[in-house]
Every structure is written in structure tokens, then in C-alpha cells.
Amino acid sequence: MRLPRLVLFDEQGLDNQTIRSLKLMILAVVFGIVHFNVVSGIAFAGYLRALGVSDFVFGLLFAIGPMMSPLQLAASYLLERSRKRRGMLIGAGLAQRLIWLPFGLVPFFIPMEYLTMRIWMVSLFLFISAFSGPFMNIAFQSLAADIIPENIRGRYFAVRMRIFTVFGIIGGIFTAWILDSFSPFYSYALVFTLAAVMGTIDVICFFGVKFPEMATRSDEEESMSFLEMLGTVVKNKPYMRFILFMTLWFFALSLSGPFLLVHLREGVMLSNTLITVAVQILPNICAVLIVSRWGRVLDSHGNKTVMQLANGILCFSPFLWIFTTNNNVSVVLIMIIALSNGLLLPGFDLGVNNIMLGSAPKLNRSMYIALYFTCVSILGMALGNATGGWLLDHVFSGFEAQNISLIGVQLTRYSYLFALTAVLRCLIVYVALPRMVPREEKSNMSALDLLRDIISSTRKRLRWRRNWNTLR
């Protein structure tokens, strides 16, 4: 007997090889999300703090990955010249994933008294990973733009997000259990070994993916120099405005992003398991339930409207972090923030992904993607991480010494950083987004009208189910 065919997305009009490739890309992210959660979450933050780094050095180490993003421009030029997308993705991917194995073993071959040497060794492994990442990323984004049909892109990425979110929850629970069950450096060695293995399996899945031929080029286009390729992107004003918006957004996000984990560990005094539940598992459960709905809304109403709606509400959440201290009320606030992140962020993330891939033309598409990630990573993430660490050590530590209270809550240096993040995010969403993100022709509906439409349709669905249950 043949097993029933697993249908994950709209397969109409797609050949079997493309369908198999799209499913393998979903399978790959099942393993990749476990890797990503370890190397960017509480395990990574806790490991660096256990090594004894200051807030500023902590921010700098977090910024190493984004600082290497200009390599994406070089990776794009190399990809457009060589046309060897498969080799670049798999080769760079294996290097980027396997390096996390020795990364977690640093405390076992460098004694504790050599703190500076430990930090330099950790920095070296982070540098190697960050060096490989842009080449893998550009190859994958170029592949995704060519292989995923535009008419199902929103729904496909929604399915992909739902599946990797489920496995992200499972991996997050397992990782938190390891961190809380073993002594610090043994637990970190175990979770980074897990990250290396799962990340490697992620890359291996692409051995079975069909890599379509890249767009054909004329002789004149074939002879374009690096600067000429880059110039075609810079001249695309709508795309450059979108890049500027996303750079501002990630800067505001990255100011406090890494330090939120430090605040939860050292300020709120939560265990690794509770932090994982609050920051990862609860939002992911909400995302699993809502992401398909966002995919349908994106396909019917366009990306800009959804982005305005999602982050128009979400940009206020950093204010709530100010009132999270070591008490029971803080747990309620953290759960509220987690629920709002899980329900709203998928809509924003899917909209950004659709604009980034859909606005870039086929010719020199990888250069468009490379410039996007370069600007967002360097001026957004890296500069945001470093600026946040510098402000904590040199500015907000002085504010903290003033012992100011707000509604009975003693303000710490992290409180001021959260407040600054919230103000910047509100300005970016309400001032910058309407001017910098292009509006599609799919819908002229405003964000407020879309919210009313979603609430109305949800009420109708609940009423229909209630009536159906009554009839039964």
C-alpha cells in the first residue's frame, strides 16, 4: 500500500520535483529552528555572562554576526558571477553550523583564570560563523525567491513558519531542561553540541532540493562590475526606502533585544525554563494558531496594511518591560507581552519577507537581498546592540544611581533602555512606515479598517460555530 500524499500547501500547477524541493525546505527548517534558538537565545546569552563579560562586551559579541553582513554584497557578486548557488549554500552552511561545536567547549580547554583568552577564543568562533553566514543566507534567499511561486508565497511561508514554530517549542523545552538540569558549562557544552548537529542536518536537507537556473543575462549584463550591480539597486528608490525603514526598525529592536534576556535572568530572577516559556514557547504557540490566518490576510490585503496593524499595537510592549521586577505581577505582564508578540509578530515578519523577495527583480536579485541584509545588520542590529551596551555602561548606569521610582517600581539601567526602545519603535511605526514602505494594489484598506474586518470575521466564525453546535 502507498502512503497517503502529504499536502502542506497549494500544489496546483507545480511539478513533482518542485513540490519535493519545497517540502524539503520545510523539513530543513525543522532542524534549523532548534539550531537558531540555541545560538541566539537564552543559552547564548547565559553562556556569555557565565564567561564574565561586561554589558558593553556582551553587546559587542552579539554584534559580531551583524557586523559581518557586508560580506553579503561580496557573496551576491560572487553568486551572480559563478551561478553556483548549490555549492555556496551547502559549503558555507556546513562551515557556519559545525563551528558551534568547539564554541561550547571553550571552558574545557582554556582554564578559568585566562578570562581574556576565553573571550578572544569565543570571539574567533563567532567570527568564523559570522563569516560563513552571509554566503549561506544570500544563496538561500535567492533560491527561495526563484523556487516559491509568488501566488502562494504568503501561505507557503505561513505553513513553514507554523511547522518550524512547533518544533521550536519542542526544542526550546528540551534546551531549557538541559540548562536547568546540569552544571553551567556542561549544560552549555551539551546545548551547543545539539545546535551544531541540528544545524548540520538542516543544511544536509538541501542536497535533495532542486536548484533552478538563475535568470539569464545578456552579454552587457554579464560584464557588469560590482559597482554597476550595486548601482542598479541604489537607483531603485522604493526598495531603498524600504531598506531604510527596516534598518531603523531593527536598530530600535536591537537596542534592548539581547539585554532583555539578561534582565529576566538577573533582574526578574527567572529560571532558564521560565524564560524559555515566556520568550519562546508561549509566543510560538500563539504564532502556530494565528500564522495561517496572517498568510491569507497578506495574500488578500497586501503587506503594508498588515505591517501597520501588527506593529502599530506591538510597538508599545517595551513599556511593559519597565514594570517587570521580581514579583508575581511581573509574571502576568511577561505573559501579556508574550501573547501579543505571538499573535502580532508573524504578520509583520511575513509582510517584510514578502516585500523583500517580491520587490527585487529577477536580474541581480541576490544583490538586492544582500544590500537589504547588509544595511539592516550593520546599521540596525550591530549598531543597535553596541549602542545599547554602551548606553547601559556609560549613561543609564548613572541614571540608575539616582534611585528613581515609577509607580512603586525602582528603575534600573535596563528600564531606561526599554523606555528608549518603546519611544523609537512608536516613532518608526507611526511616522516612518507610512512614508517608506510601498503600498501594493491588492487593497486600499487602512490598518484600522483591517482590524475591524478581522474582528468582524472572527465574530461571524464564532457565531457560526455556536449555531452549529446548537443544531447538533
Number of C-alpha atoms within 10 A of each C-alpha: 3 4 5 6 6 7 9 15 17 14 13 7 8 12 9 10 12 17 22 15 20 22 19 19 20 23 18 22 25 24 23 24 25 28 27 17 20 24 18 12 17 27 23 20 21 18 17 18 15 12 17 15 16 13 20 19 17 20 27 22 22 24 23 24 22 24 23 21 28 18 21 27 25 17 23 29 22 17 23 22 14 10 16 15 22 19 14 21 24 22 14 20 25 21 17 26 26 19 20 26 19 18 21 24 18 19 20 12 9 13 11 12 8 10 15 13 14 19 17 11 17 21 17 14 19 20 19 18 24 20 23 26 24 29 28 25 23 28 27 21 19 23 21 16 21 18 19 18 14 15 10 16 24 28 24 22 20 24 19 23 23 23 18 22 25 18 18 27 22 13 22 24 19 15 27 22 15 20 24 13 11 12 10 14 17 16 21 25 22 17 25 25 22 19 28 27 19 23 26 22 19 26 23 15 19 19 14 12 20 17 17 12 12 18 13 10 12 7 8 7 13 11 12 13 12 16 9 12 21 19 12 13 20 15 10 13 11 14 21 18 18 21 23 20 22 24 23 23 24 23 27 27 22 25 28 29 20 24 22 20 23 20 20 23 18 13 15 17 15 17 15 22 19 17 20 24 19 21 23 22 24 20 25 28 19 20 27 21 12 18 28 22 16 23 23 15 19 25 19 12 19 22 28 23 27 27 24 23 20 23 22 19 14 21 21 17 22 22 18 17 22 22 20 21 21 14 11 9 11 17 17 12 18 20 16 17 21 22 19 19 24 24 21 24 19 28 29 22 14 24 24 19 15 20 19 20 21 14 16 18 13 16 16 22 25 29 27 29 25 28 22 23 26 23 22 24 26 23 19 26 29 28 23 28 31 23 18 30 26 18 19 24 14 11 15 19 15 14 16 18 11 10 10 12 11 9 7 8 13 14 20 23 19 23 24 21 25 24 19 17 25 23 15 17 26 19 15 21 23 14 11 19 22 15 13 20 24 16 15 13 8 12 16 13 14 15 18 13 13 19 16 12 13 14 12 12 12 12 12 12 12 12 12 12 12 12 11 10 9 8 7 6
